[in-house]
Amino acid sequence: MTCAEIKDRTIDYLYGELSAGERAAFDQHLAGCDGCRAEVGGLQGTLHQARAAVKMTDEAPPARVRVAVLEAARAAAGGASVPVAAAARAVPVRGRTEIKAEGGGFWEWLKRPWVFPLVGAGAAAVIFLVVGRDVVTNPAKDLARTMAPEPPPAAPVATAPAAQEEMKPEGAAEGEAPADLKARPAASAPARKGIAGGKREQPVANKVANVGRAEADSERGDRRRFAPPPPPRVAVRAPAAHDKVDELLDGAMRGADRQKEGSGAGAVGHLGGPGSVATRSQPAPAEKKQVAGVERHRPPQELAKSAPAPVAMEPRPAPAPASPPPARPSQGRAAYSEDEPLAAAAPAPAEEVALSRDDRAPAKAKKAGPSPFEEQVRKADRLFTDAHWGAAAAAYRELLRQYPQNSLVAAWKGRLRACEQALAPPPAAAAPAAASSKARK
Amino acid sequence: MAAYQKGDLGAFAELVARHERRLWNFLRRFVRNPATAEDLLQEVFLRVVKSAPEWQPTAKVTTWLYTIARNLCTDHARRMVSRDAVSLDGSGRSEDSGARPLMDRIAAPGLGTDREAIGKELAARIDVAVAALPVEQREVFLMREVMEMPFAEIAAAVGASEPTVKSRMRYALERLRVALEEFRDVAAGGAAERAEQTS
């Protein structure tokens, strides 16, 4: 072999793709040519180092990618539509750990364009919580005293929604609000997104009145409760089961984009404290009830769940709902049967935060809390999104065992399968690697 | 893939589980931006979902999948080049630069005496050097070393002959060697300085 031939065949030599005869000739040339030996040796060392570096920096992809693509595939197959709550709730993980792991680091994270606006929003929310508390609650207290008669002293503090309905005074009808509340700037009003079937949006003053009554109800029971603002709805919308694959894919892509947005929100929410910013994919139970039902008086528990969003996140007084469109009120819960709890797979972070914060009303919190079934589903979803595959698999198995007739069974089975695959990657996955390394040798 | 074509979602999940890691490491090394890499990874599998009905079992799934990834990467690289030309003063806006100025990438900020730290630093340097390779060489290097594709498959994926692919691999290794030698020089200089300071 000549030096030119050696140069041409170096890659074949390094990757073991020379025949035995060629290899012998190659080695023979290297033994007698210092230049070629140094050249080939240098490239071989570089290749070994590069290979080691590649292995050292090898990492697993974010779990939410798998969740999203499996969700898209399921939707394209026309299977049961499952909320992408998992994907949305997995997003904050990126904010906590993955950004640094991905090589960005804190400062790189800080350079992202959504960071400053959302940090500002979080700060505004905190200020709203701290400073605005008295501003919001005290007028409501006064309002309640002027508008509603005192409740009977024996009335329980934490009442079910039906009981609250009974307690509602006749004079406190929807839409009534005193002039001072109506005159309050809309920017400071709780901009709850109304998605009621018959009455989509309430005037801002009505919303203020609702909140005022809710606060008044709480005050009457000698309970001052202030619910933190719910998370802004920037999360992925659950894809519905359609026949057209293209539409679904477009939807999935939009969902992925929203997931990215949610990523930022989640990260800042983590920094900004609980309740400031969070994500979710489905309306909270209170909203679901409102979707199906008629405009009615809502007890404080419901108001707590659909409490005002941070002002900075909702610059317009009455923004359009980002979650399931009001025109199709049943879309968001297509996967649920009527006799199941509506919040089965729709996490309500605001509710959780509200319940955990209200340590002065444990009975109330207990009544407003999710059912064991909901807890179980949430737990399984949480484990799944946190990539605790073993525990998630066990949780889904338990759900499948306990609720074999539930309409979410298909989704649970899918996730269980994903968990099992994550736990035990198929042996075929290792086969190409082994074959390739063998080929190199 | 054939099973997924028949509607077996489990087969698709298996496909994802089998290939996502390699694809992810290929994509994030190629584009040097985790968020973009995540988008591209999703896009790869969404294209699989979209193309599943038309898929013909003539091509090897691995080659097909990795070709999609490679095409997405090259499209992305082309867009980046047209949108944001690489600047030597290191504006840090180019994704291929890893959002770090050129001087930061050349000069070692600090060389730890810990062996493991040096190993990590070296790995990081190699990552940066790989990212700085021309696109044609980078894709060949990553397809071979990260996705572990044979040269014949790489040639099919990039639409070049096998000798051309091997030639690009050789150029890639030569560039990496130069980059590593520079790093070693810097590391040796730093070690000598520390030795002088301690003595």
Interface residues (C-beta under 8 A of the other chain):
Chain A: K7 T10 I11 D12 L14 Y15 E17 G42 L43 G45 T46 L47 Q49 A50 R51 A52 A53 V54 M56 T57 D58 E59 A60 P61 P62 V65 R66 A68 V69 L70 A72 A73 R74 A76 A77 G79 E98 I99 E102 G103 G104 E108 K111 V245 D246 L249 A252 M253 A256 K260 G414 R417 A418 Q421 A422 P425 P426 A428 A429 P432 A433 S436 S437 A439
Chain B: Y4 G7 L9 G10 F12 A13 E14 V16 A17 R18 E20 R21 L23 W24 N25 R28 P34 A35 E38 D39 L41 Q42 E43 F45 L46 V49 K50 A52 P53 T62 G98 A99 G119 K120 L122 A123 A124 I126 D127 V130 F141 E145 V146 E148 M149 P150 F151 K166 S167 M169 R170 L173 E174 L176 R177 L180
